[in-house]
Amino acid sequence: MLKGFTRSSTSPQLCSLYFKGLVGDDSLAGFGVAICGHRDDILFQLNGPIHGSEITVLEAELMALKRGLMEAAGLGIDHISIYCDYYPVYVLVSVIGIFLFHMLMH
């Protein structure tokens, strides 16, 4: 179990996922992921390169989001807020979230 992170079935802790995908002018790309606990303590942090010569910013952002969600699931985190600063990803995640909410409610 991670320091500062406890699992409780009666009161799940809300964690935060911050992620960023970057693509440079010289075809270099990378990502960063941070998962923080409910007190903004860092539970997990990772950054690294993304290999591919023609990757777009959207693809880099989505790779970072996917990696962050996979790591959160691996840590047993089941309540998470997602933070990003790239509007197309925000819209995509919002639309999917609304769709899933409506599917679960009907």
C-alpha distances in whole Angstrom, upper triangle without the diagonal:
4,7,9,7,7,9,12,15,18,17,15,14,16,15,17,18,21,22,26,28,31,34,37,40,40,38,35,32,28,25,23,19,17,14,14,13,15,17,17,14,14,10,12,16,18,22,24,28,29,32,35,38,39,36,36,34,33,32,30,28,27,26,24,23,22,20,18,18,17,14,13,13,11,8,9,11,14,16,17,20,22,24,27,30,32,34,34,31,31,33,32,29,31,33,31,29,32,33,30,30,34,33,31,33,36
4,6,5,8,10,14,17,19,17,15,13,15,13,15,16,18,20,23,26,28,32,34,38,38,36,33,30,26,23,20,17,14,12,11,10,13,14,14,11,10,7,9,13,15,19,22,26,27,30,33,36,37,34,34,32,31,30,28,26,26,24,22,21,21,18,16,17,16,13,12,13,12,8,10,11,15,16,16,18,20,21,24,27,29,32,32,29,29,32,31,27,29,32,30,28,31,33,30,30,34,33,31,34,37
4,6,8,11,15,18,20,18,16,14,15,14,16,17,19,21,24,27,30,33,35,39,39,38,34,31,28,25,21,18,15,13,11,10,12,12,13,9,10,8,11,14,17,21,24,27,29,32,36,39,39,36,36,34,33,32,30,28,28,27,24,23,24,21,19,19,19,16,15,17,15,12,14,14,17,17,17,20,21,22,25,28,31,33,34,31,30,33,33,29,31,34,32,30,33,35,32,32,36,36,34,36,39
4,7,10,13,16,17,15,13,11,13,11,14,16,18,21,24,27,30,34,36,40,40,39,35,32,28,25,22,19,15,12,10,7,9,9,10,8,9,8,12,15,18,22,25,29,30,34,37,40,40,36,36,33,33,32,30,28,28,27,24,23,24,22,19,19,20,17,15,17,16,13,14,13,16,16,16,18,20,21,24,27,30,32,33,30,29,32,31,28,29,32,31,28,31,33,31,30,34,34,32,34,37
4,7,10,13,15,12,10,8,10,9,12,14,17,20,23,26,29,33,35,39,40,38,35,32,28,24,21,18,15,11,10,7,9,10,11,9,10,8,11,15,18,21,25,28,29,33,35,38,39,35,35,32,31,31,29,26,26,25,22,21,22,20,17,17,17,14,12,14,13,10,10,9,12,12,13,16,18,20,23,26,28,30,31,28,27,30,29,26,27,30,28,26,29,30,27,27,31,31,28,30,34
4,6,10,12,10,9,8,11,11,15,17,20,23,26,29,32,36,39,42,43,41,38,35,31,27,24,21,18,14,13,10,11,12,14,13,14,11,14,18,21,25,28,31,32,35,38,41,41,38,37,35,34,33,31,29,28,28,25,23,23,22,19,18,19,16,14,14,14,11,10,10,12,12,14,17,20,22,25,29,31,32,33,30,29,32,31,27,28,31,29,26,29,30,27,27,31,30,28,29,33
4,7,9,8,7,7,11,11,15,17,21,23,27,29,33,36,39,43,44,41,39,35,32,28,25,21,19,15,14,11,12,15,16,15,16,13,16,20,22,26,29,32,32,35,38,41,41,37,37,35,33,32,31,29,28,27,25,23,22,21,19,17,18,16,13,13,13,10,8,8,10,11,13,17,19,22,25,29,31,32,33,29,28,30,29,26,27,29,27,24,27,28,25,24,28,28,25,26,30
4,5,6,6,8,11,13,17,19,23,26,29,32,36,39,42,46,47,44,42,38,35,31,28,24,22,18,17,14,13,16,18,18,19,17,19,23,26,29,32,35,35,39,41,44,44,40,40,37,35,35,34,31,30,30,28,25,25,24,22,20,20,19,16,15,16,14,11,11,11,12,15,18,21,24,27,31,33,34,34,31,29,32,31,27,27,30,27,24,27,28,25,24,27,27,24,25,28
4,6,6,10,12,15,18,21,24,27,31,33,37,40,43,47,48,45,43,39,36,32,30,26,24,20,19,16,16,19,21,21,22,19,22,25,28,31,34,36,36,39,41,45,44,41,40,38,36,35,34,32,30,30,28,26,25,25,23,20,21,20,17,16,17,15,12,12,11,11,15,18,21,25,28,32,33,34,34,31,29,31,30,26,27,28,26,23,25,26,23,22,25,24,21,22,25
4,6,10,13,16,19,22,26,28,32,35,38,42,45,49,50,47,45,41,38,34,32,28,25,22,20,17,16,19,21,22,23,21,24,27,30,33,36,39,39,42,44,47,46,43,42,39,37,37,36,33,32,32,30,28,28,28,25,23,24,23,19,19,20,18,15,14,13,13,16,19,22,25,29,32,34,34,35,32,30,32,31,27,27,29,27,24,26,27,24,22,25,25,22,22,26
4,6,9,13,16,19,22,26,29,32,36,39,42,46,47,45,42,39,35,32,29,25,23,19,17,14,12,15,18,18,20,18,21,24,27,31,34,37,37,40,42,45,44,40,39,37,35,35,34,31,30,30,28,25,26,26,23,21,22,21,18,18,19,17,14,12,11,10,13,16,19,22,26,29,31,32,33,29,27,29,29,25,25,27,26,22,24,26,23,21,24,25,22,22,26
4,6,9,13,16,19,22,26,29,32,36,39,42,43,41,39,35,32,28,25,22,19,15,14,11,10,14,15,16,17,15,18,21,24,27,30,33,33,36,38,41,40,37,36,33,31,31,30,27,26,27,24,22,22,22,19,17,18,17,14,14,16,13,11,9,8,7,10,13,16,19,23,26,28,29,29,26,24,26,26,22,22,25,23,20,22,24,21,19,23,23,20,21,25
4,6,10,13,16,19,23,26,30,33,36,40,41,39,36,33,29,26,23,19,16,13,11,8,6,10,12,13,14,13,15,18,21,24,28,31,31,34,36,39,39,35,34,31,30,30,28,25,25,25,22,20,21,20,17,16,18,16,12,14,15,13,11,8,8,7,8,11,14,17,20,24,26,27,28,25,23,25,25,21,22,24,23,20,22,24,21,20,24,25,22,23,27
4,7,10,13,17,20,23,27,30,33,37,38,36,34,30,27,23,20,17,14,11,9,7,6,10,10,12,13,12,14,17,20,23,26,28,29,32,34,37,36,32,31,28,26,27,25,22,22,22,20,17,18,18,15,14,16,15,11,13,15,13,12,8,8,5,5,7,11,13,17,20,22,23,24,21,19,22,22,18,18,21,20,17,19,22,19,18,22,23,21,22,26
4,7,10,13,17,20,23,27,30,33,35,33,30,27,23,20,17,13,10,7,6,5,5,9,8,10,10,9,11,13,16,19,22,25,25,29,31,34,33,29,28,25,24,24,23,20,19,20,17,15,16,15,12,11,14,12,9,11,14,11,11,7,9,6,5,6,9,11,14,18,20,21,23,19,18,21,21,17,18,21,20,17,20,22,20,20,24,24,22,24,28
4,7,10,14,17,20,24,26,30,31,30,27,24,21,17,14,11,8,6,5,6,7,10,8,10,9,10,10,12,14,16,20,22,23,26,28,31,30,26,25,22,21,21,19,16,17,17,14,12,14,14,10,10,14,12,9,13,15,13,13,10,11,9,5,5,6,7,11,14,17,18,19,16,15,18,18,15,16,19,18,16,19,21,20,20,23,24,23,25,28
4,7,10,13,17,20,23,27,28,26,24,20,17,13,11,7,6,5,7,9,11,13,10,12,10,10,9,10,12,13,16,19,19,23,25,27,26,23,21,19,17,18,16,13,13,13,10,8,11,10,7,8,11,10,8,11,13,12,14,11,12,10,7,6,5,6,9,12,14,16,17,14,13,16,16,13,15,18,17,15,19,21,19,20,23,24,23,25,28
4,7,11,14,17,20,24,25,23,21,17,14,11,8,6,5,6,8,11,13,14,11,12,11,12,10,9,11,12,15,17,17,21,23,25,24,21,19,16,16,16,14,11,12,13,9,8,11,11,8,10,13,12,11,15,16,15,17,14,15,14,10,9,6,5,6,9,12,14,16,12,12,16,16,14,16,19,18,17,20,22,21,22,26,26,26,28,31
4,7,10,14,17,20,22,20,17,14,11,7,5,4,6,9,11,15,17,18,15,15,13,14,12,10,10,9,12,14,14,17,19,21,21,17,16,13,12,13,10,7,9,9,6,6,9,9,7,10,12,12,12,15,17,16,18,16,17,16,13,11,8,7,6,9,10,13,14,11,12,15,15,13,16,19,18,18,21,22,22,23,26,27,27,29,32
4,6,10,13,17,18,16,14,11,8,6,5,7,9,12,15,18,20,21,17,18,16,17,14,12,11,9,11,12,12,15,17,18,18,14,13,10,10,11,8,6,9,9,6,8,11,11,10,13,15,15,15,18,20,20,22,20,21,20,16,15,11,9,7,8,8,12,13,10,12,15,15,14,17,19,19,20,23,24,24,25,28,29,29,31,34
4,7,10,14,15,13,11,7,6,4,7,9,12,15,18,22,24,25,21,22,19,20,17,14,12,10,10,10,9,12,13,15,14,10,9,7,8,8,4,4,7,7,6,8,11,11,11,14,16,16,17,20,21,22,24,22,23,23,19,18,14,13,10,10,9,13,12,11,13,16,15,15,18,20,20,21,24,25,25,27,29,30,30,33,35
4,7,10,12,10,8,5,5,6,9,12,15,18,21,24,27,27,23,24,21,22,19,16,14,11,10,9,9,12,12,13,13,10,9,6,9,9,6,7,11,10,9,12,14,14,15,18,19,19,21,23,24,25,27,26,27,26,23,21,17,15,12,12,11,14,14,13,16,18,18,18,21,23,23,24,27,28,28,30,33,33,34,36,38
4,7,8,7,6,4,7,9,12,15,19,22,25,28,30,31,27,28,25,26,23,20,17,14,12,10,9,11,10,10,10,7,7,6,9,9,7,9,12,12,12,15,17,17,18,21,22,22,24,26,27,28,30,29,30,29,26,24,21,19,16,14,13,16,15,15,18,20,19,20,23,25,25,26,29,30,30,32,35,35,36,38,40
4,5,6,5,6,9,12,14,18,21,24,27,31,33,33,29,30,27,28,25,22,19,15,14,11,11,12,12,11,11,10,10,9,13,13,11,13,16,16,15,18,20,20,21,24,25,25,27,30,30,31,34,32,33,33,29,28,24,22,18,17,15,18,18,18,21,23,23,24,27,28,28,30,32,33,34,36,38,38,40,42,44
4,6,7,9,12,15,18,22,25,28,31,34,36,37,33,33,31,32,29,25,23,19,17,15,14,14,13,11,11,11,11,11,15,15,14,16,19,19,19,22,23,23,25,27,28,29,31,33,34,35,37,36,37,36,33,31,27,25,21,19,18,20,20,21,23,25,25,26,29,30,30,32,35,35,36,38,40,41,42,45,46
4,6,9,12,16,19,22,25,29,32,35,38,38,34,34,31,32,29,26,23,19,16,13,13,13,12,9,10,11,12,13,17,16,15,17,20,19,20,23,24,24,25,28,29,29,31,33,33,35,37,36,38,37,34,33,29,27,24,22,20,23,23,23,26,28,27,29,31,32,32,34,37,37,38,40,42,42,44,46,48
4,6,10,14,17,20,24,27,30,34,36,37,33,33,30,31,27,24,21,17,15,11,10,9,8,6,7,8,9,11,14,13,12,15,17,16,17,20,21,21,23,25,26,26,29,31,31,32,35,34,35,35,32,31,27,25,22,21,19,22,21,21,24,25,25,26,29,30,30,32,34,34,35,38,40,39,41,44,45
4,7,11,14,17,21,24,27,31,34,34,30,30,27,27,24,21,17,14,11,8,8,8,8,8,9,9,11,11,14,13,11,14,16,15,15,18,19,18,20,23,23,24,26,28,28,29,32,31,33,33,30,29,25,23,20,20,18,22,21,20,23,25,24,25,28,30,29,31,34,34,34,37,39,39,40,43,45
4,7,11,14,18,21,24,28,30,31,27,27,24,24,21,18,15,11,9,6,5,7,8,9,10,8,9,9,11,10,7,10,13,11,11,15,16,15,17,20,20,20,23,25,25,26,29,28,29,29,26,25,21,20,17,17,15,19,18,17,20,22,21,22,25,26,26,27,30,31,31,33,36,36,37,39,41
4,7,11,14,17,20,24,27,27,24,23,20,21,17,14,11,7,6,4,5,8,10,12,13,10,11,10,12,11,7,9,12,9,9,12,14,12,14,17,17,17,19,22,22,23,25,24,26,26,23,22,19,18,15,16,15,18,18,16,19,22,21,21,24,26,25,26,29,30,29,32,34,34,35,38,40
4,7,10,14,17,20,23,24,20,20,17,17,14,11,8,5,6,6,7,11,13,15,15,12,12,10,12,11,7,7,10,8,6,9,11,9,10,13,14,14,16,18,19,19,22,21,23,23,19,19,15,14,12,13,13,17,17,14,17,20,19,18,21,23,22,23,26,27,27,29,32,32,32,35,37
4,7,10,13,17,20,20,17,16,13,14,11,8,6,4,7,9,10,14,17,19,19,16,16,13,14,13,10,9,11,10,7,9,11,9,9,12,14,12,14,17,17,17,20,19,21,20,17,16,14,12,11,13,14,17,18,15,17,20,19,18,21,23,22,23,26,27,26,28,31,31,31,34,36
4,7,10,14,16,17,14,14,11,11,8,6,5,6,9,12,13,17,19,22,22,18,18,15,15,15,12,10,11,10,7,8,10,8,6,9,11,9,10,14,14,14,17,15,17,17,13,13,11,10,11,13,14,17,18,15,16,19,18,17,19,22,21,20,24,25,24,26,29,29,29,31,34
4,6,10,13,14,10,10,7,8,6,4,7,9,12,15,17,20,23,25,25,22,21,19,19,18,15,13,15,14,10,10,12,10,7,10,12,10,10,13,14,13,15,13,16,15,12,12,10,10,11,14,16,19,20,17,17,21,20,18,20,23,22,21,24,26,25,26,29,29,29,31,34
4,7,10,11,9,8,6,6,5,6,9,12,15,18,19,23,25,28,28,24,24,21,20,20,18,16,16,15,12,11,13,11,7,9,11,9,7,11,12,10,12,10,12,12,9,10,9,10,12,16,18,20,21,18,18,21,20,17,19,23,21,20,23,25,23,24,27,28,26,29,32
4,7,8,5,5,4,5,7,9,12,15,18,22,23,27,29,32,31,28,27,24,23,23,21,19,19,19,15,14,16,15,11,12,15,12,10,13,14,12,13,11,13,12,9,10,11,11,14,17,20,22,23,20,19,23,22,19,21,24,23,21,24,26,24,25,28,29,27,29,33
4,5,5,5,6,6,9,12,15,18,22,25,26,30,32,35,35,31,30,27,26,27,24,22,22,22,19,17,19,17,14,14,16,14,11,14,15,12,12,10,12,10,9,10,12,13,17,20,23,24,26,23,21,25,24,21,22,25,24,22,25,27,25,24,28,29,27,29,32
4,6,7,10,10,13,15,19,22,25,28,29,33,35,38,37,33,32,29,28,29,27,24,24,24,21,19,21,20,16,17,19,17,14,16,18,15,15,12,13,10,10,10,13,14,18,20,23,25,26,23,22,25,25,21,22,25,24,21,24,27,24,24,27,28,26,27,31
4,5,9,10,14,16,19,22,26,29,30,34,36,39,38,35,34,30,30,30,28,25,26,26,23,21,23,22,18,19,21,19,16,19,20,17,17,15,16,14,13,13,15,16,19,21,24,26,28,25,24,27,27,24,25,28,27,25,27,30,28,27,31,32,30,31,35
4,6,9,11,12,16,18,22,25,27,31,33,35,35,31,30,27,26,27,25,22,23,23,19,19,21,19,16,17,19,17,15,18,19,16,17,15,17,14,12,12,13,13,16,18,21,23,25,23,21,25,25,22,23,27,26,24,26,29,27,27,30,32,30,31,35
4,6,9,11,15,17,21,25,26,30,33,35,35,32,31,28,28,28,25,23,24,23,20,19,21,19,16,17,19,16,14,18,18,15,16,14,17,16,14,14,15,15,18,20,23,26,28,25,24,27,27,24,26,29,28,26,29,31,29,29,33,34,32,34,37
4,6,7,11,14,17,21,23,26,29,32,32,29,28,25,25,25,22,20,21,20,17,17,18,16,13,15,16,13,12,16,16,13,15,13,16,16,14,14,15,14,17,19,22,24,26,23,22,26,26,23,25,28,27,25,28,30,29,29,33,33,32,34,37
4,7,11,14,17,21,23,26,29,32,32,29,29,26,26,25,22,21,21,20,16,16,17,15,12,13,14,10,9,13,12,9,12,11,14,14,12,14,15,15,18,21,23,26,27,23,23,27,26,23,25,28,26,24,28,29,27,28,31,32,30,32,35
4,7,11,14,17,19,22,25,28,29,25,26,23,23,22,19,18,18,17,13,14,14,12,9,11,12,8,9,12,11,9,12,11,15,15,13,15,14,15,17,19,21,24,25,22,22,25,24,22,24,27,25,24,28,29,27,28,31,31,30,33,36
4,7,11,14,16,20,23,25,26,23,23,21,21,20,17,16,17,15,12,13,14,11,9,12,13,10,11,14,13,12,16,15,18,18,15,16,15,14,15,18,20,23,24,20,21,25,24,21,24,27,25,25,28,30,28,29,33,33,32,34,37
4,7,11,13,16,19,22,23,20,20,18,19,18,14,14,15,13,10,12,13,9,9,12,12,10,12,15,14,14,17,17,19,20,17,18,16,16,16,18,19,22,23,20,21,24,23,21,24,27,25,25,29,30,28,30,33,33,33,35,38
4,7,10,13,16,19,20,17,18,16,17,16,12,12,14,12,9,12,13,10,10,14,14,12,15,18,17,17,20,20,22,22,19,19,17,16,15,17,18,21,21,19,21,24,23,22,25,27,26,26,29,30,29,31,34,34,34,37,39
4,7,10,13,16,17,15,16,15,17,15,11,13,14,11,10,13,14,11,12,16,15,14,17,19,19,19,23,22,25,25,22,22,20,19,18,19,19,22,22,20,22,25,24,23,26,28,27,27,31,32,31,33,36,35,36,38,41
4,6,10,12,14,12,14,13,15,13,10,12,14,11,10,14,15,12,14,18,17,17,20,22,21,22,25,25,27,28,25,24,21,21,19,19,19,22,22,20,22,25,24,23,27,28,27,28,32,32,31,34,36,36,37,40,41
4,7,9,11,8,11,11,13,10,7,11,12,9,9,13,13,12,14,17,16,17,20,21,21,23,25,25,27,27,24,24,21,20,18,19,18,21,19,18,21,23,21,21,25,26,25,26,30,30,29,32,34,34,35,38,39
4,7,9,8,12,13,15,11,10,13,14,11,13,16,15,14,17,20,19,20,23,24,23,26,28,28,30,30,28,28,24,24,22,22,20,23,22,20,24,26,23,24,28,28,27,29,32,32,31,34,37,36,37,40,41
4,6,6,10,12,13,10,10,14,14,12,14,17,17,16,20,21,21,22,25,26,26,28,31,30,31,32,29,29,26,25,22,23,20,23,21,20,24,25,23,24,27,28,27,29,32,31,31,34,36,35,37,40,41
4,6,9,12,14,12,12,16,16,15,17,20,20,20,23,25,24,25,28,29,29,32,34,33,34,35,32,31,28,27,24,24,21,23,21,21,25,26,24,26,29,29,29,31,34,33,34,37,38,38,39,42,43
4,7,10,12,10,11,14,15,14,16,19,19,20,22,24,24,26,28,29,30,32,34,33,34,34,31,30,26,25,22,22,19,21,19,19,22,23,21,23,27,27,26,29,31,31,31,34,36,35,37,40,41
4,7,8,6,7,10,11,10,13,15,15,16,19,20,21,22,25,26,26,29,30,29,30,30,27,26,23,22,19,18,16,18,16,15,19,20,18,20,23,23,23,25,28,28,28,31,33,32,34,37,38
4,5,5,6,9,10,11,12,14,15,17,18,20,21,23,24,26,27,29,31,29,29,29,26,25,21,20,16,16,13,14,12,13,16,17,16,18,21,21,21,23,26,25,26,29,31,31,32,35,36
4,5,5,6,9,10,11,12,14,15,17,18,20,21,23,24,26,27,29,27,27,27,23,22,18,16,13,12,9,11,10,10,13,15,14,16,18,19,19,22,24,24,25,28,29,30,31,34,35
4,5,5,6,9,10,10,12,14,15,16,18,20,21,22,24,26,27,25,25,25,21,20,16,15,12,12,8,10,7,7,11,12,10,12,15,16,16,18,20,21,22,24,26,26,28,30,31
4,5,5,6,9,10,10,12,14,15,16,18,20,21,22,24,26,24,25,25,22,21,17,17,14,14,12,13,11,10,13,14,12,14,17,17,17,19,22,22,22,25,27,26,28,31,32
4,5,5,6,9,10,11,12,14,15,17,18,20,21,23,25,23,24,24,21,20,16,15,12,13,11,14,12,11,14,16,14,15,18,19,19,20,23,24,24,26,28,28,29,32,34
4,5,5,6,9,10,11,12,14,15,16,18,20,21,23,21,21,21,18,16,12,12,9,10,8,11,9,7,10,13,11,12,15,16,16,17,20,21,21,23,26,26,27,29,31
4,5,5,6,8,10,10,12,14,15,16,18,20,21,19,19,19,17,16,12,13,10,12,10,12,10,7,11,12,10,10,14,15,13,15,18,18,18,21,23,23,24,27,28
4,5,5,6,9,10,10,12,14,15,16,18,20,19,20,20,17,17,14,14,13,15,13,15,14,11,14,16,14,13,17,18,16,18,21,21,21,23,26,25,26,29,31
4,5,5,6,9,10,11,12,14,15,17,19,17,18,18,15,15,12,12,10,12,12,15,14,11,13,16,14,13,17,19,17,18,21,22,21,23,26,26,26,29,31
4,5,5,6,9,10,10,12,14,15,17,15,15,15,12,12,9,10,9,12,11,13,13,9,11,14,12,10,13,15,14,14,18,18,18,20,23,22,23,25,28
4,5,5,6,9,10,11,12,14,15,14,15,16,13,14,11,13,13,16,15,17,15,12,14,16,13,12,15,16,14,15,19,19,17,20,23,22,22,25,27
4,6,5,6,9,10,10,12,14,14,15,16,14,15,13,14,14,17,16,19,18,14,16,19,17,15,18,20,18,18,22,22,21,23,26,25,25,28,30
4,5,5,6,9,10,11,13,11,13,13,11,11,9,11,12,15,15,18,18,14,15,18,16,14,17,19,17,17,20,21,20,21,25,24,24,27,29
4,5,5,6,9,10,11,9,10,11,9,10,9,12,13,17,17,18,18,14,15,17,15,12,15,17,15,14,18,19,16,18,22,21,20,23,26
4,5,5,6,9,10,10,11,13,12,14,13,15,16,20,20,22,21,17,18,20,18,16,19,20,17,17,21,21,19,21,24,23,22,25,28
4,5,5,6,9,9,11,13,12,14,13,15,17,20,21,23,22,19,20,22,20,18,21,23,20,20,23,24,21,23,26,26,25,28,30
4,5,5,6,5,8,9,8,11,11,14,16,19,20,22,22,18,19,21,20,16,19,21,19,17,21,22,19,21,24,23,22,25,28
4,5,5,5,7,10,10,13,13,17,18,22,23,24,24,20,20,22,20,17,20,21,18,17,21,21,18,20,23,22,20,23,26
4,5,7,10,13,13,16,16,19,21,24,25,27,26,23,23,26,23,20,23,25,22,21,25,25,22,23,27,25,24,27,29
4,6,9,11,12,15,16,18,21,24,25,27,27,23,24,26,25,21,24,26,23,22,25,26,23,24,28,27,25,28,30
4,6,9,11,14,16,19,22,25,27,28,28,24,24,26,24,21,23,25,22,20,24,24,21,22,25,24,22,25,28
4,6,7,11,13,16,19,22,24,25,25,21,21,23,22,18,20,22,20,18,21,22,19,19,23,22,20,23,26
4,6,10,12,16,19,22,24,24,24,21,20,22,20,17,18,20,17,15,18,19,16,16,19,19,17,19,22
4,7,10,13,17,20,22,22,23,19,18,20,19,15,16,18,16,14,16,18,15,15,19,19,17,18,22
4,6,10,13,17,18,19,20,16,15,17,17,13,14,17,15,13,16,18,15,15,19,20,18,20,23
4,7,10,14,15,16,17,14,12,15,15,11,12,15,14,12,15,17,16,15,19,20,19,20,24
4,7,10,12,13,14,11,9,12,12,9,10,14,13,11,14,17,16,16,19,20,20,22,25
4,7,9,11,13,10,8,12,13,10,11,15,15,14,16,19,19,19,22,23,23,25,28
4,6,8,10,7,7,10,11,10,11,15,15,15,17,19,20,20,23,25,25,27,29
4,6,9,8,8,11,13,12,13,16,17,17,19,22,22,23,25,27,28,29,32
4,6,6,6,9,10,11,12,15,16,17,19,20,21,23,25,26,27,29,31
4,5,5,6,9,10,10,12,14,15,16,18,20,21,23,24,26,27,29
4,5,5,6,9,10,11,12,14,15,17,18,20,21,23,24,26,27
4,5,5,6,8,10,11,12,14,15,16,18,20,21,22,24,26
4,6,5,6,9,10,10,12,14,15,16,18,20,21,22,25
4,6,5,6,9,10,11,12,14,15,17,18,20,21,23
4,5,5,6,9,10,11,12,14,16,17,18,20,22
4,6,5,6,9,10,10,12,14,15,16,18,20
4,5,5,6,9,10,10,12,14,15,17,19
4,5,5,6,9,10,11,12,14,15,17
4,6,5,6,9,10,10,12,14,16
4,5,5,6,9,10,11,12,14
4,6,5,6,9,10,11,13
4,5,5,6,9,10,11
4,5,5,6,9,10
4,5,5,6,9
4,5,5,6
4,6,6
4,6
4
